[in-house]
Amino acid sequence: MKNGGSEYEALSTAMLSHSPACQNDDRFTADALRPQEVREMRDTCRACPLIVHCRSYANAIPRGVAFAGFWGGQFYGKELP
């Protein structure tokens, strides 16, 4: 993996000892969310032990790459009314 490789490795390693708080919540991979969902998901991220690794990985991925969803407390998609 060229972009975000070391950040991905750090996230993957951390996931060996901690489960992500977003696990099994399909909203975290959605392209569009309502404002209430965004607020709820930010709260979920704040409580997650992986937030730093997750955010670092998201920030390492160039925006020209297909990328969406909710990563490290930040939403990379479209907010619906």
Contacts in CASP RR format, 6 or more apart in sequence:
PFRMAT RR
TARGET T0000
AUTHOR 0000-0000-0000
METHOD contacts of the structure
MODEL  1
MKNGGSEYEALSTAMLSHSPACQNDDRFTADALRPQEVREMRDTCRACPL
IVHCRSYANAIPRGVAFAGFWGGQFYGKELP
1 8 0 8 1.000
3 60 0 8 1.000
3 61 0 8 1.000
3 62 0 8 1.000
3 65 0 8 1.000
4 57 0 8 1.000
4 60 0 8 1.000
4 61 0 8 1.000
5 60 0 8 1.000
6 60 0 8 1.000
7 53 0 8 1.000
7 56 0 8 1.000
7 57 0 8 1.000
7 59 0 8 1.000
7 60 0 8 1.000
8 57 0 8 1.000
8 60 0 8 1.000
10 53 0 8 1.000
10 56 0 8 1.000
10 57 0 8 1.000
11 50 0 8 1.000
11 53 0 8 1.000
11 54 0 8 1.000
11 56 0 8 1.000
11 57 0 8 1.000
14 49 0 8 1.000
14 50 0 8 1.000
14 53 0 8 1.000
15 50 0 8 1.000
18 49 0 8 1.000
18 50 0 8 1.000
20 48 0 8 1.000
20 50 0 8 1.000
20 54 0 8 1.000
21 44 0 8 1.000
21 45 0 8 1.000
21 47 0 8 1.000
21 48 0 8 1.000
21 49 0 8 1.000
21 50 0 8 1.000
22 28 0 8 1.000
22 41 0 8 1.000
22 44 0 8 1.000
22 45 0 8 1.000
22 48 0 8 1.000
22 70 0 8 1.000
25 41 0 8 1.000
25 44 0 8 1.000
27 33 0 8 1.000
27 37 0 8 1.000
27 41 0 8 1.000
27 70 0 8 1.000
28 41 0 8 1.000
28 69 0 8 1.000
28 70 0 8 1.000
29 68 0 8 1.000
29 69 0 8 1.000
29 70 0 8 1.000
30 68 0 8 1.000
30 69 0 8 1.000
30 70 0 8 1.000
30 77 0 8 1.000
31 68 0 8 1.000
31 69 0 8 1.000
31 77 0 8 1.000
31 78 0 8 1.000
32 77 0 8 1.000
32 78 0 8 1.000
32 79 0 8 1.000
32 80 0 8 1.000
33 41 0 8 1.000
33 70 0 8 1.000
33 75 0 8 1.000
33 77 0 8 1.000
33 78 0 8 1.000
33 79 0 8 1.000
33 80 0 8 1.000
34 79 0 8 1.000
34 80 0 8 1.000
34 81 0 8 1.000
35 79 0 8 1.000
35 80 0 8 1.000
38 70 0 8 1.000
38 75 0 8 1.000
38 79 0 8 1.000
41 70 0 8 1.000
41 73 0 8 1.000
41 75 0 8 1.000
42 73 0 8 1.000
45 51 0 8 1.000
45 54 0 8 1.000
45 70 0 8 1.000
45 72 0 8 1.000
45 73 0 8 1.000
46 73 0 8 1.000
48 54 0 8 1.000
48 72 0 8 1.000
51 72 0 8 1.000
51 73 0 8 1.000
54 71 0 8 1.000
54 72 0 8 1.000
54 73 0 8 1.000
55 71 0 8 1.000
55 72 0 8 1.000
55 73 0 8 1.000
55 74 0 8 1.000
57 71 0 8 1.000
58 67 0 8 1.000
58 71 0 8 1.000
58 72 0 8 1.000
58 74 0 8 1.000
58 76 0 8 1.000
61 67 0 8 1.000
67 76 0 8 1.000
68 76 0 8 1.000
68 77 0 8 1.000
69 75 0 8 1.000
69 76 0 8 1.000
69 77 0 8 1.000
70 76 0 8 1.000
END
